[in-house]
């Protein structure tokens, strides 16, 4: 049977202020080895489910439908910037998501729905963020670190989130391509 690589996420939509900042960064790092995430691929992963059989997809959708039933829409604040990895070797550039009770509840519901069905997915604490770029090599990392530090408290946007999406992720040489499998509307 064929496997489908899946994850559950929320998407902020377009963020013009963040796009402008990234365009400036791209100019300064044009010769570096950086894979920039296309802005329509930005998302906050609530749960990476992993590879599932195509035949398991309807049951996963049923579990997630139940999990999000009667859940109200909520607010998401995209704020700050940072990177995973050390200052000597930054690996992933990200924009932060301000944590709140609504988002924590949404993530908990997602994890429980996936776990009930036997999808353990990844473990660890929840650090909501948007992946902006994956860094392979920087000639001069001081400029990036300076920019990240200057914008560590910048509020990029406030969004109402009224849906959760189950995505399929296909890995390609140009990076992952995400497509919608199912959208769950929130009240």
Secondary structure by P-SEA (a helix, b strand, c coil): ccccbbbbbccccccaaaaaaaaaaaaaaccccccccccccbbbbccccccccccaaaaaaaaaaaaaccccbbbbbbcccccccccccccbbbbbccccaaaaaaaaaaaaaaaaacccccccbbbbbbbcbbbcccccaaaaaaaaaaacccccbbbbbccccbbbbbbccccbbbbbcbbbbcc
